[in-house]
Amino acid sequence: MTAPEEPRERFRTLPEPVRPEDAVETVDAEPARSVETEGDERARFLREAGG
């Protein structure tokens, strides 16, 4: 077991940088939402109202 070190000692050195090959790229899984026009909003409202 290693000897206990002073808590502030862990801040004396920087952590190892992340290498580009270790990084993970993410992408959005859902398609972009389209902005509703007034006509679309009215049609949706009428569909949900049942008419």
C-alpha positions as CSV (number, residue, x, y, z in Angstrom):
1,M,0.0,0.0,0.0
2,T,1.3,3.5,-0.8
3,A,2.0,6.0,1.9
4,P,-0.7,8.5,2.4
5,E,0.3,11.8,0.8
6,E,-0.7,15.3,1.7
7,P,-4.1,16.2,0.0
8,R,-2.6,19.2,-1.7
9,E,0.2,17.2,-3.3
10,R,-2.2,15.8,-5.9
11,F,-2.5,19.3,-7.4
12,R,1.2,19.6,-8.0
13,T,1.2,17.8,-11.3
14,L,-1.1,18.1,-14.3
15,P,-3.1,15.0,-15.4
16,E,-2.1,13.4,-18.7
17,P,-3.8,15.1,-21.7
18,V,-6.4,13.2,-23.6
19,R,-5.1,11.9,-26.9
20,P,-7.2,12.4,-30.1
21,E,-7.5,8.7,-30.6
22,D,-9.0,8.3,-27.2
23,A,-11.6,11.0,-27.8
24,V,-15.1,10.0,-28.9
25,E,-17.1,12.0,-31.4
26,T,-20.9,12.2,-31.0
27,V,-23.6,13.1,-33.4
28,D,-27.3,13.9,-32.9
29,A,-29.4,10.8,-33.2
30,E,-32.6,12.7,-33.9
31,P,-33.2,14.7,-37.1
32,A,-33.4,18.4,-36.7
33,R,-36.9,19.7,-35.8
34,S,-38.6,21.9,-38.3
35,V,-40.2,25.2,-37.3
36,E,-43.9,25.1,-37.5
37,T,-45.7,27.7,-39.6
38,E,-49.1,29.1,-38.6
39,G,-50.8,26.7,-41.0
40,D,-49.0,23.7,-39.6
41,E,-49.8,24.8,-36.0
42,R,-53.5,25.2,-36.9
43,A,-53.6,21.8,-38.7
44,R,-52.0,20.1,-35.7
45,F,-54.4,21.8,-33.3
46,L,-57.4,20.6,-35.4
47,R,-56.0,17.1,-35.6
48,E,-55.5,16.9,-31.8
49,A,-59.0,18.4,-31.3
50,G,-60.5,15.6,-33.4
51,G,-61.8,17.8,-36.3
